[in-house]
Amino acid sequence: MTFMHFWGGDNPAAEPIKQAIDLFHEQHPDISVTVEEYPTDDVYVPRLNADLAAGTIPDVFLSWPGPLSKPYVESGQLLDLEVYLDKDPEWKNWFVPGTVEQCKYQGFLGSVPIEGFTVPIYYNEEIFAEFGASPPDTYAELKV
């Protein structure tokens, strides 16, 4: 099995990834894993795209969700993970609600989320006061 990622070098994720690979080897000594590690996605993405074009994508690799996964999904080289999530409710429920849906491209689940980001939203209270409005309390209110 080949595993390709861009968390090598000085990346803070490099050590946890190495530990996860070591744990996998301990739990599955009969499976050989070849790791292709790149220091940044600047090097990783061209290599992954070349592999995609050649029809030799790694067995496991990192990518980006939703529409950014279009070329990988449309290549027909990905496994649809939805079946496996449906068979394993514990795994399916492990993910933050809504994040798995964000990984789909045109209904195809070719990946699962492994990272999440928080983006703070700041607002100027004076602007809201000037217009007699209140800041949103929920995401639904924010979208309006």
C-alpha positions as CSV (number, residue, x, y, z in Angstrom):
1,M,0.0,0.0,0.0
2,T,1.3,3.5,-0.8
3,F,0.5,6.5,1.4
4,M,1.4,10.0,0.1
5,H,1.2,13.1,2.2
6,F,2.5,16.7,2.5
7,W,3.2,16.7,6.2
8,G,6.9,16.0,6.1
9,G,9.9,18.0,7.0
10,D,9.4,20.6,9.7
11,N,5.6,20.4,9.6
12,P,4.1,20.1,13.1
13,A,2.0,17.2,11.8
14,A,5.0,15.1,10.7
15,E,5.6,13.4,14.0
16,P,1.9,12.5,14.7
17,I,1.7,11.1,11.1
18,K,4.8,9.0,11.7
19,Q,3.3,7.7,15.0
20,A,0.1,6.8,13.2
21,I,2.0,4.9,10.5
22,D,4.1,3.1,13.1
23,L,0.9,2.2,15.0
24,F,-0.7,0.9,11.7
25,H,2.4,-1.3,11.1
26,E,2.2,-2.7,14.7
27,Q,-1.5,-3.5,14.2
28,H,-1.2,-4.8,10.7
29,P,2.3,-6.4,10.3
30,D,1.2,-8.3,7.2
31,I,0.6,-5.0,5.3
32,S,3.5,-3.2,3.8
33,V,3.2,0.6,3.6
34,T,5.4,2.7,1.4
35,V,5.3,6.3,2.5
36,E,5.9,9.2,0.1
37,E,6.4,12.2,2.2
38,Y,6.6,15.8,0.9
39,P,7.5,18.9,2.9
40,T,4.8,21.1,1.4
41,D,1.9,21.0,-0.8
42,D,3.8,23.1,-3.4
43,V,5.8,19.9,-4.2
44,Y,3.1,17.5,-3.4
45,V,0.3,18.8,-5.7
46,P,2.3,18.6,-8.9
47,R,3.4,15.1,-8.0
48,L,-0.1,14.0,-7.2
49,N,-1.5,15.5,-10.4
50,A,1.2,13.7,-12.4
51,D,0.2,10.4,-10.7
52,L,-3.4,11.2,-11.4
53,A,-2.7,11.8,-15.1
54,A,-0.7,8.6,-15.3
55,G,-3.4,6.6,-13.6
56,T,-1.1,5.7,-10.7
57,I,-2.5,7.6,-7.8
58,P,-1.3,6.4,-4.3
59,D,-3.6,4.0,-2.4
60,V,-4.1,6.6,0.3
61,F,-3.4,10.3,-0.1
62,L,-4.4,13.7,1.1
63,S,-6.5,16.1,-0.9
64,W,-9.0,18.8,-0.5
65,P,-12.8,18.3,-0.2
66,G,-15.8,19.1,-2.3
67,P,-15.3,20.7,-5.7
68,L,-11.5,20.6,-5.2
69,S,-11.7,16.8,-5.4
70,K,-13.3,17.0,-8.9
71,P,-10.3,15.7,-10.9
72,Y,-9.7,12.8,-8.5
73,V,-13.4,11.8,-8.5
74,E,-13.9,12.2,-12.2
75,S,-10.8,10.1,-12.9
76,G,-12.7,7.0,-11.7
77,Q,-9.7,6.0,-9.5
78,L,-11.3,6.6,-6.1
79,L,-13.1,4.2,-3.8
80,D,-16.6,5.5,-2.7
81,L,-16.3,5.5,1.1
82,E,-20.0,6.1,1.8
83,V,-20.7,2.3,1.8
84,Y,-18.0,1.8,4.5
85,L,-19.3,4.7,6.6
86,D,-22.8,3.3,6.4
87,K,-21.6,-0.2,7.5
88,D,-19.7,1.3,10.5
89,P,-21.9,3.7,12.5
90,E,-19.2,4.2,15.1
91,W,-16.8,5.5,12.5
92,K,-19.5,7.6,10.8
93,N,-20.5,9.2,14.1
94,W,-16.8,10.0,15.0
95,F,-16.8,12.9,12.5
96,V,-18.1,16.4,13.4
97,P,-21.6,16.6,12.0
98,G,-21.7,18.1,8.5
99,T,-18.0,17.6,7.7
100,V,-18.4,14.4,5.8
101,E,-21.0,16.0,3.5
102,Q,-18.4,18.7,2.7
103,C,-16.1,16.0,1.4
104,K,-18.5,14.9,-1.3
105,Y,-18.3,15.9,-4.9
106,Q,-21.6,15.4,-6.9
107,G,-22.7,12.9,-4.3
108,F,-19.5,10.8,-4.4
109,L,-17.6,10.4,-1.1
110,G,-14.0,9.9,-2.1
111,S,-12.5,11.2,1.1
112,V,-13.2,11.8,4.8
113,P,-12.2,14.8,6.8
114,I,-9.0,14.6,8.8
115,E,-8.6,18.3,9.7
116,G,-10.8,21.1,10.6
117,F,-10.3,24.8,10.8
118,T,-12.0,27.5,12.8
119,V,-12.4,30.9,11.3
120,P,-13.3,33.7,13.7
121,I,-15.7,36.4,12.6
122,Y,-15.3,39.8,14.1
123,Y,-17.8,42.6,13.9
124,N,-17.9,46.3,14.8
125,E,-20.5,46.9,17.5
126,E,-20.8,50.5,16.6
127,I,-22.1,49.7,13.1
128,F,-24.8,47.4,14.5
129,A,-25.8,50.1,17.0
130,E,-25.9,52.8,14.3
131,F,-28.4,50.8,12.3
132,G,-30.4,49.5,15.3
133,A,-29.4,45.9,14.6
134,S,-28.1,43.0,16.7
135,P,-25.2,40.8,15.8
136,P,-26.3,37.3,14.7
137,D,-26.5,34.6,17.4
138,T,-26.5,31.6,15.0
139,Y,-24.9,30.6,11.8
140,A,-28.3,30.7,10.1
141,E,-28.7,34.3,11.1
142,L,-25.3,35.1,9.9
143,K,-26.1,33.8,6.4
144,V,-29.1,36.0,6.0
